[in-house]
């Protein structure tokens, strides 16, 4: 009996200074092994009723105690604080209350359900429980009977997955001829069956991120960048940042978070997504081809000082409005001497059908070159001259040269030249430029000329 008292004293000490965890989703299976004591007091005293059972509840002199581990209980956590149990126990009976009796063997098979009371407050330090169930007892060689059971007990953690277990069960026999009794149990419970899918040491039922390894301080959720903010609440989980910006850094300190900053290493403007604008033209330096000169967006940040539509960097005459074909320089008022020579060189190669004013198709390219020159000088006027050699009558040659000059003028007008800028006239054979006595000379005399009309 002294051993049993020692167990109760040890239980009280452990209870007063314990940090307990017991069977739950983290440890669904448990086995408890220990010693048990049977108390048959007060068998045969019908007038006492159930209340009389507790008069001598702590009187260990009434206990039938087997000093070897003779009770085994297996439990499975069902959920919501409920544990299903099955137990086997053995003992010897040699006293009923204060009476000594012939020794009898005692074997019991138990089954039932327990409810862990700490589920009501979700506590982990101390886990008491209540239980109900039934059992079947074999007493001696000839007696066996069933009972309805009620239990009370608690678990206290010793080390991880190992617990001290103390329990008392009242077993109420269905027939008055069979003894109603208490069975007390003290032992060690071993729990296992925790599921830790991500292997981070935190059971899935307590792990807010059960499929991703994490940290205990974040209930199993990770903090990949180590900034003290768990990934699920970190807007930048891969880069360390302060809590006031939800875990996102602002490397250049310009008030634009790196995740939104197109220039994270250079302090810039919020309006330009964190990029600087050195010349203040509203175009970020990274997109500004002239970052130190205020310019226009259509010129990628470069200025157009003379407003001719050509950026200064491409304008050969940035302070004078000009035209693109002259690299931004103004167009001359009239063709240069060289261009005038080129114009007539083209004009003299225009080919006509024999004795007609119809222009041959092979002269189309030459006429387009002439149009290109005339278009460069929209304010200049030109005079188209027709000439022939001395073959044929003077009247015929005059008529043919006039028709050819006008034929060229019509072609130029159809090509886009303003007719008000053009005049045409034939001179026949009156203005030869070579002798008409040779074939080569006559060929030179059959010509068209286009000359600039100069103001007098």
Secondary structure, DSSP 8 states (H G I E B T S, - for coil): -HHHHHHHHHHHHHHHT-----SSTT--EEEEEEEEEEE-TTTT-TTSTGGGGGTTTT-GGGEEE-SS--EEEEEEEEETTEEEEEEEEEEEEEEETTEEEEEEEEEEEEEEEEEEGGGGTT-SS-EEEEEEEEEEEEETTTEEEEEEEEEEEEEEEEETTEEEEEEEEEEEESSTTS--EEEEEEEEEEEE----TT-SSS-GGG-TTTTS--BGGGTTB--TT-SSS-GGG-TTTTS---GGGTT---TT-SSS-GGG-TTTTS--BGGGTTB--TT-SSS-GGG-TTTTS--BGGGTTB--TT-SSS-GGG-TTTTS--BGGGTTB---SS--HHHHHHHHHHHTT--B-TTS--B-GGGHHHHHHHHHHHHT-TT-EEEEEEE--SSS-HHHHHHHHHHHHHHHHHHHHHTT--GGGEEEEE-TTSS-SS-SSSHHHHHHHSEEEEEEE---
